[in-house]
Amino acid sequence: MPRSLTSANMTGRAPGHTTGKERILTSAMLLFARTPYSDTSLRDIATAAGVDVAYVHRAFGSKAEIFRQALLTLGPLDDIAAGEPDGATMISRICDLAFLRNPNRVEDVRPLHLLIQSSLCGEARAIIAQFIDSSLALPLSRAFGHADAGKAHFALSLLSGFVTHRAVLGPADLLAIPEAVQQRMLQTALMNAMLDRSDPGIQGQIN
């Protein structure tokens, strides 16, 4: 879920009132969720937010910074790592992100919406890579007690492939499988990727 835009930076304002900067960020989230980074201009964002493009420049400085802030606002780090969960719990939380909802509603937008749309854009790639590393791979590695994030990145590549196949291609046979079953299958695949199959003690964690 998106982090609330009515946080401490809104202190002193009437409930429901948003600043131009907050409108820009909300509009950017929705645009980036539906349109690749390379096809989204600052003018598009300004128009959607109802502000002048010069104000967008003053508020954020660049499109890259808006994209970075949008990812941070949507970031799952607080949710997936809350309470120092074990590996299986974190896998379950990460898999929840794979089932995209309506990218036209800001409350339904997930980080993966933005990542799928813009992962092939050279300008956005460094931002995306940093976000995946800090918000997903490193917390996942810590949950499994791994010294490095190699297995986590492999697991996340499976997650990315699933999300892209499901959301972009949308094969009818896949979509016909109940979502709960898809999620269990995805969780099993990611658990298998994270666990050392040579260790007989891991079998109980997978079942």
Phi, psi and chi 1 to 4 in degrees:
 res  aa     phi    psi   chi1   chi2   chi3   chi4
   1 MET       -  146.0  -68.3  -69.6  -69.6      -
   2 PRO   -63.1  141.6  -21.0   32.3      -      -
   3 ARG   -67.7  149.3  -65.1  173.7 -178.0  169.5
   4 SER   -62.6  136.0  172.9      -      -      -
   5 LEU   -86.8   -4.5  -64.7  179.1      -      -
   6 THR  -101.4   58.8   56.7      -      -      -
   7 SER   -95.8 -156.4   56.2      -      -      -
   8 ALA   -61.0  -24.2      -      -      -      -
   9 ASN   -73.7   -2.2   62.2   -7.1      -      -
  10 MET  -104.8    4.9  -68.6 -176.0   64.5      -
  11 THR   -54.9  133.4  -58.9      -      -      -
  12 GLY    94.6   -2.4      -      -      -      -
  13 ARG  -108.6  156.4  -62.8 -156.2  -47.9  -81.7
  14 ALA   -64.6  144.1      -      -      -      -
  15 PRO   -55.8  137.8  -24.4   33.9      -      -
  16 GLY    89.7  -13.5      -      -      -      -
  17 HIS   -85.4  131.4  179.1   73.3      -      -
  18 THR  -120.6  151.5   58.5      -      -      -
  19 THR   -84.7  168.4   66.7      -      -      -
  20 GLY   -61.6  -37.1      -      -      -      -
  21 LYS   -64.5  -40.3 -171.2  170.9 -177.3  177.1
  22 GLU   -67.8  -37.2  -70.5  161.7   -7.7      -
  23 ARG   -65.5  -38.5  -68.9 -160.6  -51.8  -84.6
  24 ILE   -60.9  -47.3  -69.3  168.1      -      -
  25 LEU   -65.0  -42.2 -168.9   55.0      -      -
  26 THR   -62.7  -45.3  -62.0      -      -      -
  27 SER   -63.3  -39.9  -61.8      -      -      -
  28 ALA   -63.6  -42.0      -      -      -      -
  29 MET   -55.1  -47.7  -70.9  177.3 -164.0      -
  30 LEU   -67.4  -40.6  -68.9  169.6      -      -
  31 LEU   -67.8  -46.5  -73.8  170.0      -      -
  32 PHE   -66.7  -25.3  -73.2  133.0      -      -
  33 ALA   -72.3  -22.0      -      -      -      -
  34 ARG  -112.8  -19.4  -57.9 -169.5  -57.5  -91.4
  35 THR  -133.1  137.2  -50.8      -      -      -
  36 PRO   -57.8  152.1  -24.9   34.4      -      -
  37 TYR   -51.0  -44.7 -179.7   94.3      -      -
  38 SER   -66.2  -22.5   56.0      -      -      -
  39 ASP   -98.7    2.5  -66.2  -17.1      -      -
  40 THR  -109.1  119.1  -55.7      -      -      -
  41 SER  -101.2  163.3   67.9      -      -      -
  42 LEU   -61.9  -32.7  -71.6 -179.1      -      -
  43 ARG   -66.4  -39.0 -170.1  168.9  -61.4  -80.8
  44 ASP   -59.2  -45.4  -66.6  -28.1      -      -
  45 ILE   -65.0  -43.7  -64.1  170.4      -      -
  46 ALA   -61.4  -43.5      -      -      -      -
  47 THR   -62.3  -45.3  -61.4      -      -      -
  48 ALA   -64.4  -32.8      -      -      -      -
  49 ALA   -85.5  -12.4      -      -      -      -
  50 GLY    74.1   33.7      -      -      -      -
  51 VAL  -130.0  168.4  -60.8      -      -      -
  52 ASP   -77.1  145.2 -172.9   87.8      -      -
  53 VAL   -62.2  -29.6   69.4      -      -      -
  54 ALA   -63.7  -34.1      -      -      -      -
  55 TYR   -67.6  -36.2  179.1   73.4      -      -
  56 VAL   -60.7  -44.3  177.5      -      -      -
  57 HIS   -59.7  -45.3  -82.1  -71.9      -      -
  58 ARG   -66.2  -38.8  -68.9 -163.1  -58.3  -86.7
  59 ALA   -73.9  -37.0      -      -      -      -
  60 PHE  -124.3  -23.4  -71.4   92.9      -      -
  61 GLY    89.9  -38.2      -      -      -      -
  62 SER  -161.4  162.8   67.3      -      -      -
  63 LYS   -65.5  -37.5 -176.4  171.2   70.0  170.3
  64 ALA   -59.5  -39.7      -      -      -      -
  65 GLU   -69.3  -37.9 -176.6   58.7   24.7      -
  66 ILE   -62.1  -44.6  -63.9  175.0      -      -
  67 PHE   -61.7  -43.6 -173.5   77.3      -      -
  68 ARG   -61.9  -44.8 -175.7  178.5  -66.8  107.5
  69 GLN   -66.1  -35.7  -70.1  -62.3  -39.4      -
  70 ALA   -62.9  -43.6      -      -      -      -
  71 LEU   -63.9  -41.8  -82.9  174.9      -      -
  72 LEU   -65.8  -36.8  -69.8  174.3      -      -
  73 THR   -66.7  -36.0  -59.9      -      -      -
  74 LEU   -87.9   -5.1  -67.6  166.4      -      -
  75 GLY   -55.1  135.7      -      -      -      -
  76 PRO   -87.4    2.1   34.3  -36.3      -      -
  77 LEU   -56.2  -47.4  179.2   58.3      -      -
  78 ASP   -62.0  -40.0  -68.0  -15.6      -      -
  79 ASP   -73.6  -48.8  -65.6  -25.5      -      -
  80 ILE   -73.2  -25.2   68.7  168.4      -      -
  81 ALA  -102.4    2.9      -      -      -      -
  82 ALA   -62.3  132.3      -      -      -      -
  83 GLY    77.6   14.5      -      -      -      -
  84 GLU    48.7   63.0  -61.8 -175.6   -1.9      -
  85 PRO   -71.1  160.7   29.8  -37.2      -      -
  86 ASP   -77.2  174.9   59.7   17.5      -      -
  87 GLY   -59.4  -43.3      -      -      -      -
  88 ALA   -63.1  -40.2      -      -      -      -
  89 THR   -66.0  -41.3  -60.6      -      -      -
  90 MET   -66.5  -38.6 -173.0  165.0  -71.6      -
  91 ILE   -58.7  -44.8  -72.8  -72.6      -      -
  92 SER   -59.9  -43.2  177.0      -      -      -
  93 ARG   -66.2  -40.3  -67.5  175.4  179.8  177.8
  94 ILE   -66.3  -39.8  -71.6  174.5      -      -
  95 CYS   -65.2  -27.7  -73.2      -      -      -
  96 ASP   -59.5  -30.3  -75.1  -20.4      -      -
  97 LEU   -71.3  -16.9  -60.2  173.8      -      -
  98 ALA   -76.6  -18.5      -      -      -      -
  99 PHE   -98.7   91.2  -65.5   88.4      -      -
 100 LEU   -70.4  145.2  -53.9 -178.7      -      -
 101 ARG  -104.0 -131.1  -54.6  -56.6  175.1 -170.7
 102 ASN   -97.8  109.5 -177.5   -4.1      -      -
 103 PRO   -72.6    1.2   28.5  -35.0      -      -
 104 ASN   -90.9   -7.5  -66.4  -59.3      -      -
 105 ARG  -116.2  121.4  -71.7  163.3   40.8   92.2
 106 VAL   -60.1  -33.1   69.2      -      -      -
 107 GLU   -70.8  -14.9   58.0  -92.9   34.1      -
 108 ASP   -99.4  -10.6  -73.1  -15.8      -      -
 109 VAL   -69.5  135.4  172.8      -      -      -
 110 ARG  -117.3  158.5  -59.8  -68.4 -174.1  -91.1
 111 PRO   -54.1  -34.5  -24.9   33.7      -      -
 112 LEU   -66.5  -25.0  -66.8  179.5      -      -
 113 HIS   -56.5  -49.3  -79.7  107.9      -      -
 114 LEU   -68.3  -39.5  -81.3   64.7      -      -
 115 LEU   -66.4  -41.8  -58.5 -175.1      -      -
 116 ILE   -64.0  -44.6  -72.0  170.2      -      -
 117 GLN   -65.9  -33.8  -72.5  -69.6   -9.3      -
 118 SER  -119.7    6.6  -61.2      -      -      -
 119 SER   -65.7  -22.7   59.3      -      -      -
 120 LEU   -91.7   -0.8  -63.8 -179.7      -      -
 121 CYS   -86.3  121.1  173.7      -      -      -
 122 GLY   -57.0  -40.3      -      -      -      -
 123 GLU   -68.1  -32.3 -170.5  176.5   -6.9      -
 124 ALA   -89.8  -14.5      -      -      -      -
 125 ARG   -60.6  -42.5 -168.4  173.6  -62.3  133.3
 126 ALA   -64.4  -38.6      -      -      -      -
 127 ILE   -65.0  -43.9  -60.7  170.5      -      -
 128 ILE   -64.2  -44.6  -69.0  171.6      -      -
 129 ALA   -60.8  -42.6      -      -      -      -
 130 GLN   -65.5  -41.3 -178.1 -179.5   21.2      -
 131 PHE   -63.0  -46.9  173.7   81.4      -      -
 132 ILE   -61.8  -42.0  -71.0  176.0      -      -
 133 ASP   -63.5  -49.6 -164.3   51.6      -      -
 134 SER   -80.3  -35.2   62.0      -      -      -
 135 SER   -92.0  -22.8  -66.6      -      -      -
 136 LEU  -124.2  -56.7  -67.2  170.1      -      -
 137 ALA   -65.5  -48.1      -      -      -      -
 138 LEU   -66.0  -46.5  -68.0  177.8      -      -
 139 PRO   -61.2  -38.1  -24.1   34.8      -      -
 140 LEU   -65.3  -42.5 -176.8   57.5      -      -
 141 SER   -61.3  -43.8  -63.0      -      -      -
 142 ARG   -62.3  -38.8  -74.2 -166.0  -66.9  -93.6
 143 ALA   -62.8  -30.1      -      -      -      -
 144 PHE   -97.2    0.8  -80.2   87.5      -      -
 145 GLY    71.8   27.9      -      -      -      -
 146 HIS   -86.8  144.3  -67.1  171.1      -      -
 147 ALA   -75.0  -25.3      -      -      -      -
 148 ASP  -136.6  174.4   60.4   65.8      -      -
 149 ALA   -98.9   15.1      -      -      -      -
 150 GLY   -58.5  -50.8      -      -      -      -
 151 LYS   -66.0  -35.7  -73.4 -173.8  177.3  180.0
 152 ALA   -63.2  -42.3      -      -      -      -
 153 HIS   -65.7  -35.7  -80.4  -68.2      -      -
 154 PHE   -64.3  -45.4  179.7   80.0      -      -
 155 ALA   -60.7  -41.5      -      -      -      -
 156 LEU   -69.6  -26.4  -67.4  171.4      -      -
 157 SER   -67.3  -34.8   74.0      -      -      -
 158 LEU   -65.6  -43.1  -59.6  179.8      -      -
 159 LEU   -60.3  -45.8  176.2   73.0      -      -
 160 SER   -61.8  -43.3  175.9      -      -      -
 161 GLY   -62.6  -41.9      -      -      -      -
 162 PHE   -62.5  -48.2  170.0   79.4      -      -
 163 VAL   -61.4  -44.8  170.3      -      -      -
 164 THR   -63.3  -45.8  -58.3      -      -      -
 165 HIS   -62.1  -43.2 -165.7   74.6      -      -
 166 ARG   -71.8  -44.1 -173.8  175.8 -172.0  -88.0
 167 ALA   -83.8  -34.9      -      -      -      -
 168 VAL   -91.0  -48.5  176.4      -      -      -
 169 LEU   -86.2  -37.3  -59.3  178.9      -      -
 170 GLY    55.9   49.5      -      -      -      -
 171 PRO   -61.0  134.6   22.3  -32.3      -      -
 172 ALA   -59.7  -39.0      -      -      -      -
 173 ASP   -65.2  -35.9  -70.6  -20.0      -      -
 174 LEU   -70.1  -45.8  172.7   60.6      -      -
 175 LEU   -66.6  -20.9  -61.6  179.4      -      -
 176 ALA   -73.9  -20.0      -      -      -      -
 177 ILE   -72.3  130.2  -60.7  173.6      -      -
 178 PRO   -52.6  140.4  -26.9   35.3      -      -
 179 GLU   -57.4  -38.7 -172.8  172.2  -62.2      -
 180 ALA   -62.5  -35.8      -      -      -      -
 181 VAL   -70.7  -43.1  175.4      -      -      -
 182 GLN   -57.2  -42.1  -68.0 -176.4   50.1      -
 183 GLN   -66.3  -40.2 -172.7  156.1   -3.6      -
 184 ARG   -63.5  -41.8  -74.7 -162.0  -59.6  -88.0
 185 MET   -62.1  -42.1  -66.1  164.5   65.5      -
 186 LEU   -66.4  -41.9 -176.6   61.9      -      -
 187 GLN   -61.5  -41.4  -71.7  177.6   17.4      -
 188 THR   -62.4  -42.9  -61.5      -      -      -
 189 ALA   -62.6  -42.7      -      -      -      -
 190 LEU   -71.2  -37.0  -91.9   61.7      -      -
 191 MET   -62.3  -44.4  -76.6  -68.5  -69.5      -
 192 ASN   -59.7  -37.1  -74.3  -22.0      -      -
 193 ALA   -68.8  -33.7      -      -      -      -
 194 MET   -85.5  -24.3  -69.4  -59.1  -60.9      -
 195 LEU   -97.2  149.4  -67.3  168.8      -      -
 196 ASP   -81.7  107.4 -177.0   -4.5      -      -
 197 ARG   -66.1  -16.0  -60.7  -65.0  -60.8 -178.7
 198 SER   -78.7   -9.7   64.5      -      -      -
 199 ASP   -94.1  112.9 -178.6   -3.8      -      -
 200 PRO   -65.4  -14.7   23.2  -33.3      -      -
 201 GLY   -78.1   -4.8      -      -      -      -
 202 ILE   -90.0  -11.0   68.0  167.6      -      -
 203 GLN   -59.1  -37.7  -63.3  -59.5  -36.8      -
 204 GLY   -66.7  -25.6      -      -      -      -
 205 GLN   -73.0  -29.6  -62.8 -174.6   54.6      -
 206 ILE   -79.3  -34.9  -61.6  176.3      -      -
 207 ASN   -75.4      -  -63.0  -32.6      -      -
